[in-house]
Amino acid sequence: MTTLSATTMTLGERFAYAGRMALIGMLTIFVALSVLWGALALFRLALAAFERRKAGKLQAAAACTEPTAAPVPTAAPDEGAVIAAITAAISEVLAAENGGKAPSFRVVSYRRTRS
């Protein structure tokens, strides 16, 4: 088989050559897209299996723990004690953020909001 240069090819040979090149290019793109589609389909299946396994573990963990009834408060808590506990918690957090240095703040007023 001899290689023809563009100057010695007839118009029909040039169109045939261009058609073969276009067909090879389209087939190459089609194969590459098919491989990508297959990879994405496999990833989707793997992710779905992972989610099913994760949901199964969560259901198994939920089935193992028995729900316990919350204690029924017999009396309303003392508001002063609640405010003192919240103030102590805020103080601890601020002290931890400041490297153990005690913060200087005070609770001037409070207002109950509906939750």
DSSP file (Angstrom, degrees, kcal/mol; ACC not computed):
  #  RESIDUE AA STRUCTURE BP1 BP2  ACC     N-H-->O    O-->H-N    N-H-->O    O-->H-N    TCO  KAPPA ALPHA  PHI   PSI    X-CA   Y-CA   Z-CA
    1    1 A M              0   0    0      0, 0.0     2,-0.3     0, 0.0     0, 0.0   0.000 360.0 360.0 360.0 130.6    0.0    0.0    0.0
    2    2 A T        -     0   0    0      1,-0.0     2,-0.5     0, 0.0     0, 0.0  -0.773 360.0-121.9-103.6 147.0    1.4    3.3   -0.9
    3    3 A T        -     0   0    0     -2,-0.3     2,-0.4     1,-0.0    -1,-0.0  -0.745  25.0-148.9 -88.1 130.2    0.8    6.6    0.9
    4    4 A L        -     0   0    0     -2,-0.5     2,-0.1     2,-0.0     5,-0.0  -0.805   8.3-135.9 -98.8 138.3   -0.7    9.3   -1.2
    5    5 A S    >>  -     0   0    0     -2,-0.4     3,-0.9     1,-0.1     4,-0.8  -0.475  28.6-106.1 -85.6 165.8    0.1   12.9   -0.6
    6    6 A A  T 34 S+     0   0    0      1,-0.3     3,-0.1     2,-0.2    -1,-0.1   0.749 118.3  56.8 -64.8 -23.3   -2.7   15.5   -0.6
    7    7 A T  T 34 S+     0   0    0      1,-0.2    -1,-0.3     0, 0.0    -3,-0.0   0.758 109.0  43.6 -82.1 -22.5   -1.5   16.8   -4.0
    8    8 A T  T <4 S+     0   0    0     -3,-0.9     2,-0.2     2,-0.1    -1,-0.2   0.491  92.6 100.3 -99.7  -3.0   -1.8   13.5   -5.8
    9    9 A M     <  -     0   0    0     -4,-0.8     2,-0.1    -3,-0.1    -3,-0.0  -0.577  69.9-128.6 -83.0 143.4   -5.2   12.4   -4.4
   10   10 A T     >  -     0   0    0     -2,-0.2     4,-2.2     1,-0.1     5,-0.2  -0.358  30.4-101.4 -79.1 170.1   -8.3   12.9   -6.4
   11   11 A L  H  > S+     0   0    0      1,-0.2     4,-2.1     2,-0.2     5,-0.2   0.880 123.5  51.2 -62.4 -39.0  -11.3   14.7   -5.0
   12   12 A G  H  > S+     0   0    0      2,-0.2     4,-2.1     1,-0.2    -1,-0.2   0.885 109.6  49.7 -65.4 -40.0  -13.1   11.4   -4.3
   13   13 A E  H  > S+     0   0    0      2,-0.2     4,-2.5     1,-0.2    -2,-0.2   0.879 109.2  52.5 -66.8 -37.5  -10.1   10.0   -2.5
   14   14 A R  H  X S+     0   0    0     -4,-2.2     4,-2.6     2,-0.2    -2,-0.2   0.926 110.6  47.0 -64.1 -44.1   -9.8   13.1   -0.3
   15   15 A F  H  X S+     0   0    0     -4,-2.1     4,-2.4     2,-0.2    -2,-0.2   0.892 112.4  50.2 -64.6 -38.7  -13.5   12.8    0.6
   16   16 A A  H  X S+     0   0    0     -4,-2.1     4,-2.3     2,-0.2    -2,-0.2   0.915 111.9  47.6 -64.4 -42.9  -13.1    9.1    1.4
   17   17 A Y  H  X S+     0   0    0     -4,-2.5     4,-2.3     2,-0.2    -2,-0.2   0.918 112.6  48.8 -63.7 -44.4  -10.0    9.9    3.6
   18   18 A A  H  X S+     0   0    0     -4,-2.6     4,-2.4     1,-0.2    -2,-0.2   0.886 110.6  51.7 -63.7 -38.7  -11.9   12.7    5.4
   19   19 A G  H  X S+     0   0    0     -4,-2.4     4,-2.4     2,-0.2    -2,-0.2   0.908 109.5  49.0 -64.3 -42.3  -14.8   10.3    6.0
   20   20 A R  H  X S+     0   0    0     -4,-2.3     4,-2.5     2,-0.2    -2,-0.2   0.916 112.3  48.3 -63.2 -42.6  -12.6    7.7    7.4
   21   21 A M  H  X S+     0   0    0     -4,-2.3     4,-2.3     2,-0.2    -2,-0.2   0.899 112.1  48.9 -65.3 -40.7  -10.9   10.2    9.8
   22   22 A A  H  X S+     0   0    0     -4,-2.4     4,-2.6     2,-0.2    -1,-0.2   0.915 112.0  49.0 -64.7 -42.2  -14.3   11.6   10.9
   23   23 A L  H  X S+     0   0    0     -4,-2.4     4,-2.4     2,-0.2    -2,-0.2   0.916 111.3  48.8 -64.1 -43.5  -15.6    8.1   11.6
   24   24 A I  H  X S+     0   0    0     -4,-2.5     4,-2.2     2,-0.2    -1,-0.2   0.908 112.4  49.5 -62.6 -41.5  -12.5    7.1   13.6
   25   25 A G  H  X S+     0   0    0     -4,-2.3     4,-2.2     2,-0.2    -2,-0.2   0.919 111.7  47.5 -63.5 -44.2  -12.8   10.3   15.6
   26   26 A M  H  X S+     0   0    0     -4,-2.6     4,-2.5     1,-0.2    -2,-0.2   0.898 112.3  49.5 -65.9 -39.5  -16.5    9.8   16.3
   27   27 A L  H  X S+     0   0    0     -4,-2.4     4,-2.5     2,-0.2    -1,-0.2   0.897 109.6  52.1 -65.1 -39.4  -15.8    6.2   17.3
   28   28 A T  H  X S+     0   0    0     -4,-2.2     4,-2.4     2,-0.2    -2,-0.2   0.936 112.2  45.0 -61.8 -46.5  -13.0    7.2   19.6
   29   29 A I  H  X S+     0   0    0     -4,-2.2     4,-2.7     2,-0.2     5,-0.2   0.905 112.3  52.3 -64.2 -41.6  -15.2    9.8   21.4
   30   30 A F  H  X S+     0   0    0     -4,-2.5     4,-2.0     2,-0.2    -2,-0.2   0.909 111.2  46.6 -61.8 -42.8  -18.1    7.3   21.6
   31   31 A V  H  X S+     0   0    0     -4,-2.5     4,-2.2     2,-0.2    -2,-0.2   0.920 112.5  49.8 -65.9 -43.7  -15.8    4.7   23.3
   32   32 A A  H  X S+     0   0    0     -4,-2.4     4,-2.2     1,-0.2    -2,-0.2   0.920 112.4  47.2 -62.6 -43.6  -14.4    7.2   25.7
   33   33 A L  H  X S+     0   0    0     -4,-2.7     4,-2.6     1,-0.2    -1,-0.2   0.865 110.1  53.4 -66.4 -35.0  -17.9    8.4   26.7
   34   34 A S  H  X S+     0   0    0     -4,-2.0     4,-2.3    -5,-0.2    -1,-0.2   0.898 108.8  49.2 -65.2 -39.9  -19.0    4.8   27.1
   35   35 A V  H  X S+     0   0    0     -4,-2.2     4,-2.3     2,-0.2    -2,-0.2   0.922 112.4  47.9 -65.0 -43.7  -16.1    4.1   29.5
   36   36 A L  H  X S+     0   0    0     -4,-2.2     4,-2.4     2,-0.2    -2,-0.2   0.913 111.1  50.8 -62.8 -42.4  -16.9    7.3   31.5
   37   37 A W  H  X S+     0   0    0     -4,-2.6     4,-2.2     1,-0.2    -1,-0.2   0.917 110.6  49.6 -61.4 -42.7  -20.6    6.3   31.7
   38   38 A G  H  X S+     0   0    0     -4,-2.3     4,-2.2     2,-0.2    -1,-0.2   0.901 110.1  50.3 -63.0 -41.3  -19.7    2.8   32.9
   39   39 A A  H  X S+     0   0    0     -4,-2.3     4,-2.3     1,-0.2    -1,-0.2   0.916 111.3  48.3 -64.3 -42.3  -17.4    4.2   35.6
   40   40 A L  H  X S+     0   0    0     -4,-2.4     4,-2.2     2,-0.2    -1,-0.2   0.876 110.0  52.4 -65.8 -36.6  -20.1    6.6   36.8
   41   41 A A  H  X S+     0   0    0     -4,-2.2     4,-2.1     2,-0.2    -1,-0.2   0.908 109.9  48.7 -64.8 -40.9  -22.6    3.8   36.9
   42   42 A L  H  X S+     0   0    0     -4,-2.2     4,-2.5     2,-0.2    -2,-0.2   0.907 110.5  50.7 -65.2 -41.0  -20.2    1.7   39.0
   43   43 A F  H  X S+     0   0    0     -4,-2.3     4,-2.5     1,-0.2    -1,-0.2   0.893 109.2  52.0 -62.6 -38.9  -19.6    4.6   41.4
   44   44 A R  H  X S+     0   0    0     -4,-2.2     4,-2.2     2,-0.2    -2,-0.2   0.914 111.2  46.7 -64.1 -42.4  -23.4    5.0   41.7
   45   45 A L  H  X S+     0   0    0     -4,-2.1     4,-2.2     2,-0.2    -2,-0.2   0.906 112.8  49.3 -65.8 -41.4  -23.8    1.4   42.6
   46   46 A A  H  X S+     0   0    0     -4,-2.5     4,-2.2     1,-0.2    -2,-0.2   0.907 111.8  48.8 -64.8 -40.9  -21.0    1.4   45.1
   47   47 A L  H  X S+     0   0    0     -4,-2.5     4,-2.5     2,-0.2    -2,-0.2   0.895 110.4  50.7 -66.5 -39.2  -22.3    4.5   46.7
   48   48 A A  H  X S+     0   0    0     -4,-2.2     4,-2.4     2,-0.2    -1,-0.2   0.906 110.9  48.9 -64.4 -40.7  -25.8    3.0   47.0
   49   49 A A  H  X S+     0   0    0     -4,-2.2     4,-2.3     2,-0.2    -2,-0.2   0.899 111.2  50.5 -65.1 -39.6  -24.4   -0.1   48.6
   50   50 A F  H  X S+     0   0    0     -4,-2.2     4,-2.4     2,-0.2    -2,-0.2   0.915 110.9  48.4 -63.8 -43.0  -22.4    2.0   51.0
   51   51 A E  H  X S+     0   0    0     -4,-2.5     4,-2.6     2,-0.2    -2,-0.2   0.895 111.1  50.4 -65.5 -39.7  -25.5    4.0   52.0
   52   52 A R  H  X S+     0   0    0     -4,-2.4     4,-2.2     2,-0.2    -1,-0.2   0.912 111.8  47.7 -63.5 -41.6  -27.5    0.8   52.5
   53   53 A R  H  X S+     0   0    0     -4,-2.3     4,-2.1     2,-0.2    -2,-0.2   0.905 112.5  49.1 -66.3 -40.3  -24.8   -0.7   54.7
   54   54 A K  H  X S+     0   0    0     -4,-2.4     4,-2.1     1,-0.2    -2,-0.2   0.910 111.7  48.8 -64.9 -42.3  -24.6    2.5   56.7
   55   55 A A  H  X S+     0   0    0     -4,-2.6     4,-2.3     1,-0.2    -1,-0.2   0.879 109.8  52.8 -65.1 -37.3  -28.4    2.6   57.1
   56   56 A G  H  X S+     0   0    0     -4,-2.2     4,-2.3     2,-0.2    -1,-0.2   0.894 108.9  49.2 -64.6 -39.9  -28.4   -1.0   58.2
   57   57 A K  H  X S+     0   0    0     -4,-2.1     4,-2.4     2,-0.2    -2,-0.2   0.898 111.0  49.9 -66.3 -39.5  -25.8   -0.3   60.9
   58   58 A L  H  X S+     0   0    0     -4,-2.1     4,-2.2     2,-0.2    -2,-0.2   0.895 111.7  48.2 -66.1 -39.0  -27.8    2.7   62.1
   59   59 A Q  H  X S+     0   0    0     -4,-2.3     4,-2.1     2,-0.2    -2,-0.2   0.892 111.8  49.9 -67.4 -38.7  -30.9    0.6   62.3
   60   60 A A  H  X S+     0   0    0     -4,-2.3     4,-1.5     2,-0.2    -2,-0.2   0.901 111.9  48.1 -65.6 -39.9  -29.1   -2.2   64.2
   61   61 A A  H  X S+     0   0    0     -4,-2.4     4,-1.3     1,-0.2    -2,-0.2   0.885 111.9  49.4 -67.3 -37.7  -27.7    0.3   66.6
   62   62 A A  H  < S+     0   0    0     -4,-2.2    -2,-0.2     1,-0.2    -1,-0.2   0.855 109.8  51.6 -69.4 -33.7  -31.1    1.9   67.2
   63   63 A A  H  < S+     0   0    0     -4,-2.1    -1,-0.2     1,-0.2    -2,-0.2   0.812 106.4  55.2 -71.8 -29.0  -32.6   -1.6   67.7
   64   64 A C  H  < S+     0   0    0     -4,-1.5     2,-0.6    -5,-0.1    -1,-0.2   0.843  97.5  70.1 -73.4 -33.0  -29.9   -2.4   70.4
   65   65 A T  S  < S-     0   0    0     -4,-1.3    -1,-0.0    -5,-0.1     3,-0.0  -0.750  77.3-145.3 -91.0 126.3  -30.6    0.6   72.5
   66   66 A E        -     0   0    0     -2,-0.6     2,-0.1     1,-0.1    -3,-0.1  -0.715  24.2-112.1 -87.8 136.1  -33.9    0.5   74.3
   67   67 A P        -     0   0    0      0, 0.0     2,-0.4     0, 0.0    -1,-0.1  -0.447  31.3-151.3 -68.6 137.9  -35.6    3.8   74.7
   68   68 A T        -     0   0    0     -2,-0.1     2,-0.2    -3,-0.0    -3,-0.0  -0.851  19.4-109.9-109.4 147.1  -35.8    5.0   78.3
   69   69 A A        -     0   0    0     -2,-0.4     3,-0.1     1,-0.1    -1,-0.0  -0.528  33.8-116.4 -74.9 138.6  -38.5    7.2   79.7
   70   70 A A        -     0   0    0     -2,-0.2     2,-0.1     1,-0.1    -1,-0.1  -0.494  37.5-100.3 -72.5 142.7  -37.4   10.7   80.6
   71   71 A P        -     0   0    0      0, 0.0    -1,-0.1     0, 0.0     0, 0.0  -0.412  33.4-127.0 -66.1 138.9  -37.7   11.5   84.2
   72   72 A V        -     0   0    0     -2,-0.1     2,-0.2    -3,-0.1    -3,-0.0  -0.761  22.6-126.0 -88.1 120.1  -40.7   13.5   85.1
   73   73 A P        -     0   0    0      0, 0.0     3,-0.1     0, 0.0    -1,-0.0  -0.456  15.7-160.6 -67.6 135.4  -39.9   16.6   87.0
   74   74 A T  S    S+     0   0    0      1,-0.2     2,-0.3    -2,-0.2    -2,-0.0   0.798  73.3  14.9 -86.1 -30.0  -41.8   16.8   90.2
   75   75 A A  S    S-     0   0    0      3,-0.0    -1,-0.2     0, 0.0     3,-0.1  -0.963  90.1 -91.0-141.8 158.4  -41.3   20.6   90.7
   76   76 A A        -     0   0    0     -2,-0.3     3,-0.1     1,-0.1    -2,-0.0  -0.460  52.6-107.8 -67.6 138.4  -40.2   23.5   88.6
   77   77 A P        -     0   0    0      0, 0.0     2,-0.4     0, 0.0    -1,-0.1  -0.318  35.8 -97.3 -69.3 152.9  -36.5   24.1   88.9
   78   78 A D     >  -     0   0    0      1,-0.2     4,-1.9    -3,-0.1     3,-0.3  -0.551  28.2-146.1 -68.8 123.3  -35.2   27.0   90.8
   79   79 A E  H  > S+     0   0    0     -2,-0.4     4,-2.5     1,-0.2     5,-0.2   0.850  97.5  56.5 -64.3 -34.0  -34.5   29.8   88.3
   80   80 A G  H  > S+     0   0    0      1,-0.2     4,-2.1     2,-0.2    -1,-0.2   0.892 107.1  48.6 -63.7 -39.1  -31.5   31.1   90.3
   81   81 A A  H  > S+     0   0    0     -3,-0.3     4,-2.1     2,-0.2    -2,-0.2   0.881 111.2  50.3 -69.0 -37.8  -29.9   27.6   90.2
   82   82 A V  H  X S+     0   0    0     -4,-1.9     4,-2.4     2,-0.2    -2,-0.2   0.927 111.6  47.6 -65.6 -44.3  -30.4   27.4   86.4
   83   83 A I  H  X S+     0   0    0     -4,-2.5     4,-2.5     1,-0.2    -2,-0.2   0.890 111.3  51.2 -64.8 -38.8  -28.9   30.8   85.8
   84   84 A A  H  X S+     0   0    0     -4,-2.1     4,-2.2    -5,-0.2    -1,-0.2   0.894 110.4  49.2 -65.0 -39.3  -25.9   30.0   88.1
   85   85 A A  H  X S+     0   0    0     -4,-2.1     4,-2.1     2,-0.2    -2,-0.2   0.914 112.4  47.1 -66.7 -42.9  -25.3   26.7   86.1
   86   86 A I  H  X S+     0   0    0     -4,-2.4     4,-2.4     2,-0.2    -2,-0.2   0.911 112.2  50.4 -64.9 -41.9  -25.5   28.5   82.8
   87   87 A T  H  X S+     0   0    0     -4,-2.5     4,-2.3     1,-0.2    -2,-0.2   0.896 110.5  49.9 -62.8 -40.8  -23.2   31.3   84.0
   88   88 A A  H  X S+     0   0    0     -4,-2.2     4,-2.2     2,-0.2    -1,-0.2   0.893 110.3  50.2 -65.1 -39.7  -20.7   28.6   85.3
   89   89 A A  H  X S+     0   0    0     -4,-2.1     4,-2.1     2,-0.2    -2,-0.2   0.918 111.7  47.3 -65.6 -43.0  -20.8   26.8   81.9
   90   90 A I  H  X S+     0   0    0     -4,-2.4     4,-2.5     1,-0.2     5,-0.2   0.904 110.9  52.7 -64.0 -40.3  -20.1   30.1   80.0
   91   91 A S  H  X S+     0   0    0     -4,-2.3     4,-2.2     1,-0.2    -2,-0.2   0.897 108.9  49.5 -61.9 -41.5  -17.3   30.9   82.4
   92   92 A E  H  X S+     0   0    0     -4,-2.2     4,-2.2     2,-0.2    -1,-0.2   0.907 111.7  48.3 -64.7 -42.5  -15.6   27.5   81.8
   93   93 A V  H  X S+     0   0    0     -4,-2.1     4,-1.9     1,-0.2    -2,-0.2   0.931 113.3  46.8 -64.9 -45.2  -15.8   27.8   78.1
   94   94 A L  H  X S+     0   0    0     -4,-2.5     4,-1.6     1,-0.2    -1,-0.2   0.877 111.5  51.7 -65.8 -36.4  -14.4   31.4   78.1
   95   95 A A  H  <>S+     0   0    0     -4,-2.2     5,-3.3    -5,-0.2     6,-0.4   0.888 109.0  50.8 -66.3 -38.4  -11.6   30.3   80.5
   96   96 A A  H ><5S+     0   0    0     -4,-2.2     3,-0.9     1,-0.2    -2,-0.2   0.866 110.7  49.0 -66.5 -35.6  -10.7   27.4   78.1
   97   97 A E  H 3<5S+     0   0    0     -4,-1.9    -1,-0.2     1,-0.2    -2,-0.2   0.803 110.4  51.3 -72.6 -29.0  -10.6   29.8   75.2
   98   98 A N  T ><5S-     0   0    0     -4,-1.6     3,-0.7     3,-0.2    -1,-0.2   0.182 123.2 -99.5 -95.0  16.8   -8.4   32.3   77.1
   99   99 A G  T < 5S-     0   0    0     -3,-0.9    -3,-0.2     1,-0.2    -2,-0.1   0.828  81.3 -47.2  72.9  32.5   -5.8   29.7   78.1
  100  100 A G  T 3 <S+     0   0    0     -5,-3.3     2,-0.4     1,-0.3    -1,-0.2   0.319  99.8 136.8  93.1  -7.7   -7.1   29.2   81.7
  101  101 A K    <   -     0   0    0     -3,-0.7    -1,-0.3    -6,-0.4    -3,-0.2  -0.594  60.4-116.1 -75.6 128.6   -7.4   32.9   82.5
  102  102 A A        -     0   0    0     -2,-0.4     2,-0.1    -3,-0.1    -1,-0.1  -0.433  29.6-128.5 -67.6 131.4  -10.7   33.6   84.3
  103  103 A P        -     0   0    0      0, 0.0     2,-0.7     0, 0.0    -1,-0.1  -0.402  10.0-132.3 -78.1 157.7  -13.0   35.8   82.2
  104  104 A S        +     0   0    0     -2,-0.1     2,-0.3     2,-0.0    -2,-0.0  -0.899  54.1 116.8-114.0 104.6  -14.5   38.9   83.7
  105  105 A F        -     0   0    0     -2,-0.7     2,-0.3     2,-0.0   -14,-0.0  -0.969  38.1-158.1-154.7 163.2  -18.2   39.1   83.0
  106  106 A R        -     0   0    0     -2,-0.3     2,-0.7     0, 0.0    -2,-0.0  -0.994  26.0-114.3-146.9 151.4  -21.5   39.2   84.9
  107  107 A V        +     0   0    0     -2,-0.3     3,-0.1     1,-0.2    -2,-0.0  -0.769  31.9 175.9 -86.9 116.8  -25.1   38.4   84.2
  108  108 A V        -     0   0    0     -2,-0.7     2,-0.3     1,-0.3    -1,-0.2   0.874  63.6 -14.0 -90.3 -43.3  -27.0   41.7   84.5
  109  109 A S        -     0   0    0      2,-0.0    -1,-0.3     0, 0.0     2,-0.3  -0.967  57.2-157.4-152.5 165.7  -30.4   40.5   83.4
  110  110 A Y        -     0   0    0     -2,-0.3     2,-0.4    -3,-0.1   -27,-0.0  -0.974   2.1-159.0-144.9 159.0  -32.1   37.6   81.7
  111  111 A R        -     0   0    0     -2,-0.3     2,-0.3     2,-0.0    -2,-0.0  -0.991  20.4-127.0-142.6 130.2  -35.3   37.0   79.8
  112  112 A R        -     0   0    0     -2,-0.4     2,-0.3     1,-0.0    -2,-0.0  -0.583  27.1-164.7 -77.5 135.3  -37.1   33.7   79.2
  113  113 A T        -     0   0    0     -2,-0.3     2,-0.4     2,-0.0    -2,-0.0  -0.843  23.8-108.6-117.1 158.3  -37.9   33.0   75.6
  114  114 A R              0   0    0     -2,-0.3     0, 0.0     1,-0.1     0, 0.0  -0.694 360.0 360.0 -84.8 136.9  -40.3   30.4   74.1
  115  115 A S              0   0    0     -2,-0.4    -1,-0.1     0, 0.0    -2,-0.0   0.403 360.0 360.0-101.2 360.0  -38.6   27.5   72.4
